[in-house]
């Protein structure tokens, strides 16, 4: 996988440490100081953030693609890490304790951390919000298959994780979903790989085929089993989830480079480090493919430009 650090990590850490470093005199007057010191909106791996801070408060607004699907799990996880009073869903712009402008209505949920300096908030919780919101349920499933007396059965169950990218189809935004299918001894993640650009779609097919082959050439079971379907028809594990709207699914088929699945066994997630890495790999998979596809496209275009220049130079009699 590509090693990337979300942009939001550095921003949140800088603000967090800035609040912690306030001297005692400024902290004693925090009730009187509600001047906004920082207010910036930005995108990071598909999630829209708005970070607002004052001397005594840090607010983090999140706009999540596919929020209706992940809402319950996301709120449960955020409350677990930040407390009931710090998580605001269905943002109330007229709450006197939370005075912000109308831009807040664009967001799904906000974390409002008051008196940050007096709270023992783990900085890693702030910088792993994306994983908390999108990977909470997946992390729990990984933990379940490693338990000796797991409540899971041989009967397969599934849930969806939205890919953090809107794809335009016939002028409308469409959301693609990763399907997580799990049972007592394994977790299979089926990831659709859409590309609107025909050239990028062709490179994606080549890249995914090579990725599957590399996994099969590797030794042992240290990495999850990989399978690639070039067909626009989803694999068996995902068919029930993808047939809710046949007309929409038919339109989506035209932009798909296929489906890629990752099957995790107990050996792949039997420690917290492995489990966290597996969650990150699933959440970042589409970005990982997109990164390499664009690199391949750029390299080919650069090579073609070089060939054209050489040909023109020869035609001029050089």
Secondary structure, 3 states (H helix, E strand, C coil): CCCCCCHHHHHHHHHHHHHHCCCHHHHHCCCCCCCCCEEEEEEECCEEEEEEECCCEEEEEEECCCHHHHHHHHHHHHHHHHCHHHEEECCCCCCCCCCCCHHHHHCCEEEEEECHHHCCCCHHHHHCHHHHHHHHHHHHHHHHHHCCCCCCCCCCEEEEEEEEEEEEECCEEEEEEEEEEEECCEEEEEEEEECCCHHHHHHHHHHHHHHHHHHHHCCCCCCCEEEEECCCCCCHHHHHHHCCCHHHHHHHHCCEEEEEEEEEEHHHCCCHHHHHHHHHHHHHHHHHHHHHHHHHHHHHHHHHHHHHHHHHHHHCCC
